[in-house]
Amino acid sequence: MIHAVIMAGGSGTRFWPLSREAFPKQFLKISGSETLLQQTFHRIETLATPERIYIAANAAMGETCLSQLSSFRKENLIIEPMPKNTAPAIGLAAFRLIKADPQAVMVALPSDHYIEDRDAFLEIIKTASEAALSGFLVTLGITPTRPETGYGYIQKGEKEISTNSGAAVFPVKAFREKPDFQTAERYIREGGYYWNSGMFVWKASIILKEMETYMPSMFEKLSLMDRIESRGEREKIFASIMPESIDYGIMEKSGKSIVVPTDIRWHDVGSLSAMAEVNETDGKGNMHRGNILGLENENSILYGDERLVAAIGLKDMMVVDTPDAVLVCPKDRAQDVKKIAERLRKDQRTEFMEHRKESHAWGSVSTLDSGSSYRARKVEMAPGGIFELGRSSKGGGHLIVLSGTAHFITGEEVLSVSAGGSFSFPEGARHRVENRGLENMAALMVQFSGF
């Protein structure tokens, strides 16, 4: 049976300021009414029903996955204790799958791709699954439409492999790193080269067997994790694993690697400039999203939210406005946005970590103001929601209920406060706020030093 594993652990630094460490690009609505994660999930669920769809992510992102996918099963969340690239994540998933189905065919899908031709995608997955049942490690190669320096390439071998479906399948001759422009042009001119999509299909048992052969240390540690229930011990073992991609660790070495060429109108959506590829543009090549007023602009991306963004006379530029950060950048420097994100990380700026408004399964928290010794936030909570405040140190804080009823819990004590009421929470104890009512609850919370 086909089982899908959606890899949702990426950070999306080249999509800053829309994406943040705690809310990367797979959770954004880049094109259409669904996020990239939702599109990925719904695209594959006709071949792998929800009980056979898994998501690999860290614990914090797992909560966001659950909030965005109503039909996703919480028990199918595969927790990565920390980022270690694709090979450990795929290994964890493969051990999980063979417990559920020893003959499982795993379809490994990044969560942040945009695919226009859904039907062609499903057909190629069926072809790849057929090849996987014969023991091959299948990668999907995208027929290139231009010389692209931002993608890796797959060079196919000469001899076609026969399949029952009659689809073209070839052995992999070589994996090529991201080329310079002249090399990318040569790939297009010569033919036989395909963009490396990062999508794979194989039997879970076969990828583990290849991992045991080519990455024995990683296999041994993941096998040990699979036999241990202690979360702390599992995390300790995972921390000792060296990060590695599945491409370099196995696909480039294995004699079982094959490529299925395809044209599914695929977009990696690797940087902000890709938004113009997956959204409508006007007659001058401009993409507008949000409250935008543009005059005499050309081939530019203007992205905003509620407040007005006005732009005049821009050419080949990007302007991305969010409530707490604005990016202005030439489109051909889109890859360099990652440098801004890395600088923000180094400087420990909050704009790298999170948005001013954090979305959760139970509601949202919006930062209204903050200083060296305080932080003011608005908490909005759906019925049944629980917001863990953690332990307050020096200063404690106050909460004013704006609408609904808040239940404030400190240890065994429960305090119920309705709209218009307020309460203070002392330092030193763990606190949480619950909405036990039938209507939404909103509150203003101010925390002092130690938040």
Secondary structure, DSSP 4 states (H G I P E B T S, - for coil): -EEEEEE-----GGGTTTSBTTB-GGGS-SSSSS-HHHHHHHHHTTTS-GGGEEEEE-HHHHHHHHHH-TT--GGGEEE-SS---HHHHHHHHHHHHHHH-TTPEEEEEETT-EES-HHHHHHHHHHHHHHHHTT-EEEEEEPPSS--SSS-EEEEPSSPBP-TT---BEEEEEEEPPP-HHHHHHHHHH--EEEEEEEEEEEHHHHHHHHHHH-HHHHHHHHHHHH---HHHHHHHHHTSPP--HIIIIITT-TTEEEEEE-S-EE---SGGGHHHHS---TTS-EEESSEEEES-BS-EEE--SS-EEEES-BSEEEEEETTEEEEEEGGGGGGHHHHHHHHHHTT-HHHH--SEEEETTEEEEEEEE-SSEEEEEEEE-TT-EEEEEE--TT-EEEEEEESEEEEEETTEEEEEETT-EEEE-SSSEEEEE--SSS-EEEEEEEETT-
